[in-house]
Amino acid sequence: MSFPLLTATAALPALGAVATAAVPAARRTAAKWLALLVSLGTLALAITVLVRFDPGGARYQLTESHSWIRDFGVRYELGVDGIGVALIALTAVLIPFIILAGWHDADPLETGNRRWRPTQGFFALILAVEAMVLISFEATDVFLFYIFFEAMLIPMYFLIGGFGDRAHAQGEEAAATQRSYAAVKFLLYNLVGGLIMLAAVIGLYVVAGNFSLQQIAEARASGSLHMATSTERWLFLGFFFAFAVKAPLWPLHTWLPTAMQESTAPVAVLITAVVDKVGTFAMLRFCLGLFPEASRWATPVILVLALISIVYGALLAVGQRDIKRLVAYASISHFGFIILGIFAMTSQGQSGATLYMVNHGISTAALMLVAGFLISRRGSRLIADYGGVQKVAPVLAGTFLIGGLATLSLPGLAPFVSEFLVLVGTFTRYPVIGIIATLGIVLAALYTLVLYQRTMTGPVKPEVSTMPDLRVREVLVVAPLIVLLIFLGVYPKPVTNIVNPAVKHTMSDVQKKDPKPEVEAVK
């Protein structure tokens, strides 16, 4: 029996979460180091998955299959395609930086009659989220995926509500109220989406008799499984609604700005760079894979919603006064691009969307973590409270600028390649939508450069005149992310080589081919 690599990759952070939570309260530093070492061990396993994955091999590799709930046809089935491998690598890369960035975010702090939750809990919850996200990218049984898709809401709820941002102008009591509101809003939105998906999961079992992606695909290919058109469309809507909430897609997005605003910067990165990717990943794996006809049927409406997300998110980012809310609305715009690429139904669009998931995770992590370092120094999230930072903290300002330039998809940085592919893939099939979507690029330049100008340039405000520059730990967090942004911006081939074969399978699932060029190339 071969080593269960995929199980080990998800089990290590799960066991690490339990071990970290069990560390005595007086050993906070030991708990931090344990969490960091577990995350690095998980990264090593993810790299092993990446090395062992053969892009030219079978669609799902490193598979594991065991009977679980026999009476209901539920199996413990794992397997990864190129898209899953890329997102597993992204998750495993980001978690150590999230832990390092949040090294002091949960240290005990007396504020009136309230004491912050134990440090151990903060890091244990991060590892728990990592475990659930990883197994979501690995699961090829729909019911198994659903369990962890929903279960990850629990640790995220406590991370948002229990370990929120300390930079709150209205005092600790008001801050606690706002954190509770943000956590409940996050939970309710995602629970509603999950309950609707549960009904669709049950409906899928009634129609197919099992939950296995591979068995359902084989049954459809052989003609032994046929879904009525109306049934397939209703099931698609049930799945898509849950994924659109998680993604988040307009108008189901409103939980995200509140959650990111009230979270610590590392938790905000965990939300938008890691957890939210499960939604867009699931659209590719489950919506397009299980319901191809319904996916084609819903495409026009989804493209319009994605276009609204792009423009709406960017416009609201322009008008934000809060740094974290600005990044949140920018992410809504970026997720619009990802969903646009998925449902453009072209190989360029879907390759770009997958690459965008990876690149957005890295660029948002770089920008938000540096923003978190900035906010922790000044104690305020408001843009107006800053000015002239580049004169007193040039390294902080420089890394903030690179993160911002990546967010606006500057050529030479990783997000540019993915955004370009999405727009090209969209334009070849839907030229009007592709043209309108480019407005998001213009607005991204506006909100990013205005943010940098107002916080980093101009006269030095007295409150920031003694602001220290990035410390060694903080440089260790940001520098590797910047290296990745530059490397993948210049040479994205390592990622595209992995994801392109999986995109071909997805295109085959929905029975779509790339449009032929209107003008043939000259030979």
N, C-alpha and C positions, 0 to 999 in steps of 0.2 A: 504494500500500500504506500503510495507516494505521500510526501509530507504535505499536510493541508496548509499551504502557504497563505491562501486568502483568509482562512479562518484565523490563522496566527496573526495576520496583519491587523485584523479587527479586535482579536481577543487581547493582544498585548496592552493597548490603551485602556480596555475595559478592566483588566486585572490591575493595571496601574492606577486607575481611578479608585478602586477599592483600597489598594495599598496606601495611596496618598491620603485618603480620607481617614485611614486608621492610624496615621502618625500622631503621636501625642501632641496636644495643643502647644506645649512648651517647645516643641521642635519644629517651629515654622520653617526655618531655613532648610532643614532636612527634607521637609515635604516639598519645597520648591525644587530642590536638586533632584529628588526622586521623580517628580513630574517631568522635569526637563530630560532626564536620562531615559525615561520611558518614551517620551516623544521622539528622541533621537533613535532609540531602538526601533520604533515604529517606522521612522524614516528609512532605516536600513532595510527593513522588510519590504517597504514600498519600492525601494530601489531594486531589490531582488525580483519583485514582481515585474518591474519595468524591464529588467535585463532578460528575464525568462520569457517575456511575451514576444511572440513572433508576428510582426505585422502582416506577413504573407501567409500565415497559418489559418487555422479554423476561426470562425467568427468568435466563438466563446472559448477561452482557454483557461488553463489552470482550474478546471471545473471540479466541483465537489457535489455529490448528490447522495443524500441519506433520507430514509423515510422518517417523517416527523409525526404528523397527525394523520394516520393512515385512513381513518374513516372519512375524512374530508378532502383527501387528495392533496394534503399540504406536505411539501418536502423541503428539506434544508438543502437548497440548491444555490450554488455560487458559481460565478464565471465572469470573466472580464473580456470586453472588446477594447478596441483602441481608445474609444471615448472614456470608458471607465478607468482604464489605466492612467490616462492623462490627468483625470480628476483625482484619482487616488494619490498620484504623485504631488499634485498641487496641495491637497489637504495635508499630506505628511510633511511637505516642505514648510507650510505656513505655521503649523502648530508650535514648533519650537520657538519661532520668532514671537508668536502671540504670548507664549509663556514668559519669555525673556522680557518682552515689553511690559507685561503686567506684573513684574517681579515684586513691586511694592504696592500694587493697587489694592490688595486685600489685607495689608498689614493692619493690625488692630488700631483703632482710633477712637478715643473717648470723645463723644459729642453729646453733652448734656446727659440724659439718662439712657442714651442708646449706644450700643457698642457694635462695631462691624462684625459680620459673621467670621468664623474662624478662617484663617488663611488656607488651611488644608482643603476646605470645602471648595474654594474658588478654583484651585488647580485640579482637584478631582473632577469637578463638573466639566472643565474644559476637556479633560481626557475622555470623559464619558461621551461628550458630544462628538469628539473625534471618532470614537469606536462606532457610534451609530451612523455617522456619515459614511464611514468607510464601508460598512456592511451594506448600506443602501446602494453604493456604487457597485457592489459585488453581487447582490441578490438577483437571481434569475427566476425565482419563484415570486409571483405577485403578492401572495399573502405575507411571505417573509419580508419583502420590501415594505409593505404597508405597516407592519408592526414597528419597524425601526424608523420609518418616515414619520410616524406619530410619536414614538417614544422620545425622539430627540427634542421634542417640545418641552419635556419636563426639566431637564437640566438647563435648557436655554431660559425657561421661565425664571428659575432661581438665579441665574447669572445676571439677568436684566433687573429683576426686582430686589435681589439681595446684595448685589455688588455694583451699584450704579456709580455714575460719575460724581466725584466729590466737588467739582467746580460748579456750584449752584448759587446764584446770587441771592436767592430768597431764603436761605437758611436750611438747616438739616431737616426740620420737620416738613417743610414744603418739598424738599428734595425727595424725601422718603415717599411722600404722597404721589409725586410725579413718577417715581420709579415703579411704584405699585400699579399706577394707571397704565404705564407703558408695558409692563409685564403682562397684565391682564388683557390688554388690547392685542398684544402679540399672540397670546394663547387662544383667545376667543376666535380671532380671524382664522388661525391655522386649524383650530379644532373644527370649526364649521366646514372648512374645506375638506378636512380629513373624514368627517362624518358622511359628507356627500360622496367622497371617494369610496368609503366602506360599502355604501349601497351599490356602487358600480362594481366593486370587487366581488360582492356576493352575486350580482347579476352575471358577471363574467363566468363564475363557477357554474351557475345554473345552465349557461349556454354551452360552455366548453367541457365541463366535468372535471377540470383540474386547474391548477394555477401556474403550471410550468410554461415559461415563455417558449422554450424550444418545442415542447409537445404541442402547444397551440399552433405554432408556426408550421410544424410538420403536418398537423391535421388540416390546416387551411390549404397547404400546398398540395396535399393528396386529394382534396375535395371532400374529406370525411367530416369537416366542420364547415358549416355555412351559417353566417349570422344574417338575419334579416336587416335590411338597410336601416330601418327605424331603430332597431335594437342596438346596432353598432353605433349609431349616432348618439343615442342616449348614454351608452356606456362611455363613449369618448368624452362627452361633456362632463360626466362625473369625475373622470380622471383629470381632465384638463383643468377643471375649476380648482381642484386642490393644488395642482402644480402652478397655476397662475397666481394663487395666493402666495405660495412659497417663493415664487420667482423674484420679485412681485411684478405683476402686470397691471397697468391702469384698467379699471378703477379699483382694483383690489389691493392697492399698494399702501394705503394710508397708515398701516401699522409700522412700516419701516422707518420713516423719519423720526417718529416718537421713540421707537425702540433704540435707534442708534444715538439719538440725542441724550437719552438717559443712561446709556451704558458707558462703561469705561471704554477707552479707545480699543484695547485688545478684544473685548467682547463685541464691539461694533464691527471689527474686522472679521471675527468669527461668524457673525450673522451674515454679512453681505458677501464676503469672499469665500466662505465655506458652505454654510448651511443653505443659503439661497441657491447655490449651484445645483443642489439636489432637485429643485423644481425644474430647471431648464434641462438638466440631464434626463429626468424622467419623461419630459416631453418627447425627446428623441427615442428613448428606449421603449416606453410603454405606449404613448399616444400614437406615434407613427408606426411602431412595430406591431401593436395589437389591432389598431383600428385604421388601416390605410385609407379605406374609402371615406370614412368620416373625417379623417385628417384633411383630405383633399376638399371635401365639402365645406369644412369650417375655415379653410385657408383665407378667403377674402376678408372675413370679419376679424380674424386674428391679426392679419397684416395691418388692418386699420387700427386695432387696439395697440399693436406694437408701435405704429407710427405716432399715435397720440402719446404713448409713454415716452418716446424719444423727445418730442418737442415739448410736451408738458413738463417732464422732469427737468429738462434743461432750462426752460423759462423760469420755473420756480427756484432753481438753483441760483439763477442770476439775482433774484430778489432776496436771498436769505441773509440774515444778520448773524446767524449762528453757524459756526464753522462745521459742526457735525451734521446739522441739517442740510447744509450745502452739499456735503459729500454724499449724504443719503439721497437727495434728489438727483444728483449726478449719477448715482448708481441706478436709480430707476430709469434714467435715460439710457444708460448702457445696457441694462437688461432688455430694454426695448429693441436695441440693435441685435442682441443675441436671439431673441424670439423672432425677429424679422428674418434673420439668416436661417433659422430652423424651418420656418414655414414658407420661405421663398421657393423651397423644393428644387434647389440646384446644388450641385456638388460644391461649387465655390461658396455658396451661402452657408451650407451646413458645416463645411470645413472651417470657414471663418467664424461661425457661431461657437464651435467647439474650442477653437483657438482663442476666441474672445473670452470664454469662460476662464481659461487659464490666465490669460494676460490681464483681464480685469481683476482677478484675485490678487495678482502680484502688485499691480499698480495701485489698487485701492488700499492694500495693506501698507504699501510704502507711504502713501499720502496720509492715511488716517493715523498710522502709528506716529509719524512725525508730528502731525497735528495734536495727537495726544500728549507728546512730550512738551509741545508748546503750551498747551492748555494747563498742564500740571505745574508749569513754572509760574504762569500768570494767575491761575485760579479763575479763569473766565473763558467761556466759549464764544463770547461776542466779538465779532470782527472789529468793531469800533474801539475795543479796548487795547488794540495793538497798533504798532507803527514804528518803523525804523529798526525792526528786529535784526535785519541783515548787518547792521553796523555793530551790534553787540554780540551776536551769535551767528557768525557767517556760515559755519558748517550746518547748523540747523536750517538756516534760510536756504542754503544751496540744495540740501536734500529735499526740502519742502518744494523747491522749484522743480526739481527733477520729477518728483511724484506728481506735481501739478501738470507738467508738460506731458507726462505719460497719460494722465487722465484726459487731456485734450487730443490725444493720439498724434503727437508730433512724429513726423517721419524719422526713423532711426531708433524709435522706442517701440517696445513690443505691441502695444494696443493698435498702432497704426496698421500693421499688417492684417490683423484680424478685422478691423473696421473696414479696411479697403476691400477685403474679400467678401464681407457681408454686402457691401454696397454694390460691388460688381455682380455678385450672384443675384441680388434683388433686381438690379437694373436690367439684366438680360431677360427676365421674365415679366417684371412689373416696372417698367421705366418711370412712370409717374411717381410711384411710391418711392423708388430709389432716389429720384431727384429731390423730393420733399424731405426725405430722411437726411440728406446732406445738411439741412438746416441745423441739425443737432451738432454737427462739427463746428459750425460758426458760433453757436451759442456756448459750446464747451470752451472754446477759446476765450469768450467773453467772461464767463463766470470764473474760470481758472485764473486768468491774468488779473482780473479785478481783485480777486481774493489775495493774490500775491502782492499786488500793489498796495492794498490797504493794510496789510499786516506786516509786510517786510520792508517796504520802502518809506520814504518821507522822513520827517523829523522823528527823533527818538522820544517816545513818550516816557515821562518820569517813571511810570510803573514797570517799564521793561528795561530801564537803563542799567540795571544790575543783573539782568537775566543771564544765567550761565549757558555756555554752549553745550552741545551734545557730549555726554559722558561716554566712557569706553563701552559700557554695556549697551547704550543706546546706538552707538555707531555699529556695534556687532549685529544689532537688529536690522538697521536700515541698509548698511553697505551691501550685504549679499542680495537684497531685493533689487537694489539699483543695478548691480551687476547682471542679474537675471533680465531686467527690463532692457538693458542695452544688448545683451547677448541674443535674446529672442527677437529683438527688433532688427538686428542685423542678420541673424541666421535662425529663422523659425523652422527650418527643415526637420530637426529632431522631433518636434511635436507633430508637424503635418504628416510626416512619414508614418507615425503611429495612428493618427486619427483618420486618414484618408480611406484606408480599406474599410473601416467601420462605416464611414459615410456612404460608401458604395453600397454596402448591405442595406442601409436605411433607405437609400434612393430606390433600391430594388423592392423593398417592402411596400413602398407607396406607389410603385410602378410609374416612376417619373424619370425622364431623361433630360439632360441639359438641352436648352434651346440651341438650335444650330445658328452659327453666326450669319448675320444678314449679308456680310461681305466675306467671300472666301479669301483666305490668305494667298498671296502670290507665291507660286512655287518657282 
